[in-house]
Amino acid sequence: MDRVIYLDNAATTRVSEPVLEEMLPFFRQTYGNPSAIYTFAGEAKKAVDRARAQAAELIGAKTEEIYFTAGGSESDNWAIKATAEAYAAKGKHIITSKIEHHAVLHTCEYLEKQGYEVTYLDVDGDGKISLEKLQSAIRPDTILISVMAANNEIGTLEPLAQIGKLAHENGVLFHTDAVQAYGHIPIDVDDMNIDMLSASGHKLNGPKGAGILYIRRGVKIRSYIHGGAQERSRRAGTLNVPGIVGFGKAAQLAGETMEERSRRETELREHLIERVLAEIPHTRLNGHRTDRLPNNASFCFRFIEGESMLILLDRLGICASSGSACTSGALDPSHVLLAIGLPHEIAHGSLRLTLSEETTMQDIDFVVDELKRIIERLRAMSPLYEDFMKKGKNNG
Ligand SMILES: *Cc1c(COP(=O)(O)O)cnc(C)c1O
């Protein structure tokens, strides 16, 4: 394919040039095991320490509160399962939301089978949790609140500071899956009373398979991977030095460029949203109109099957995604779109476009022009659309 327009940055991002440069020496030159005591390994150890400081700085954490993992899914599993185990004597109740990533939802479902009780908070039509509902869900045996910072499908930002405040006032730990937010929007673990935070390198132009779990000092947390004494004996396994170094560099760059990048992405996103809503009829924007990730636009087009749209976009070299349905290969509509109250038939016609630093206005205009054509074409073949048009356009 001669040209790819990559608008699936919520799924993964391209490793940036400076991140790659930073990683390369750790494959063949400075390849020592950072746990070793000889001088040769010293460079690797120093690089890991530097990366830990970079990862911490982005969220106002202390260096020693950062633990390196193999990505967002591991961090979510670790935070939730280890908290459940460590605090079981206090209680076995966990609060989360209905729109979490499966790394959180399936972990909570697993814990339910182990005798824990989980409250899955509803969200409103924009995808926001209600602080009142959160407040009333807290019980004396609640040990953990896990609510994501930003939703990966619809981009909505959750009120982290207010959730943290409530958690703190009630003596409940607060974990946030910040995989979509880390490096994209400002987060401060102290201001927001965050006790644990998950992030993943490949969502911020860093490498895949490298993530962090921030754990506030004083939080009792059990080891999740048992073995050697790495990561203060809490997460065993020889450190993924190139991945860690790449994560650190990506975090540093994300911090430096956040303001400008976010301003630019927001401008492109607004152009995209405005054009799509104005030029393609029977379309809705999913997620909060303004309180959303700078790079996320999510739509539902009536009378359209998301998959067919993706296939036609793919023929033009446009990479996009349709909810999370395709992950299972099944036709289940996304749990997030159902949670914001969309009926199945509308949720099926979803399209998520997530931009990057590299996206241009030209890309956006090209995609909207083509999308208009694709949707007209698909609707022309849809019996439901034909029916709808016969009945009159005034009711849609
Ligand atoms: C991508 C993602 C994850 C999983 O991260 P991996 O590093 O791919 O395991 C978890 N939560 C959210 C919100 C994500 O977007």
PDBQT file of the ligand as one rigid body, heavy atoms in Angstrom, charges set to zero:
ROOT
HETATM    1  C1  LIG A 401      -4.617  -0.370  25.448  1.00  0.00    +0.000 C 
HETATM    2  C2  LIG A 401      -5.300  -0.298  26.751  1.00  0.00    +0.000 A 
HETATM    3  C3  LIG A 401      -5.030  -1.224  27.778  1.00  0.00    +0.000 A 
HETATM    4  C4  LIG A 401      -4.099  -2.388  27.573  1.00  0.00    +0.000 C 
HETATM    5  O1  LIG A 401      -2.768  -2.001  27.491  1.00  0.00    +0.000 OA
HETATM    6  P1  LIG A 401      -1.704  -3.040  26.893  1.00  0.00    +0.000 P 
HETATM    7  O2  LIG A 401      -0.386  -2.369  27.078  1.00  0.00    +0.000 OA
HETATM    8  O3  LIG A 401      -2.058  -3.200  25.450  1.00  0.00    +0.000 OA
HETATM    9  O4  LIG A 401      -1.828  -4.294  27.663  1.00  0.00    +0.000 OA
HETATM   10  C5  LIG A 401      -5.664  -1.065  28.992  1.00  0.00    +0.000 A 
HETATM   11  N1  LIG A 401      -6.517  -0.053  29.207  1.00  0.00    +0.000 NA
HETATM   12  C6  LIG A 401      -6.804   0.858  28.255  1.00  0.00    +0.000 A 
HETATM   13  C7  LIG A 401      -7.746   1.967  28.562  1.00  0.00    +0.000 C 
HETATM   14  C8  LIG A 401      -6.209   0.768  27.003  1.00  0.00    +0.000 A 
HETATM   15  O5  LIG A 401      -6.511   1.659  26.062  1.00  0.00    +0.000 OA
ENDROOT
TORSDOF 0
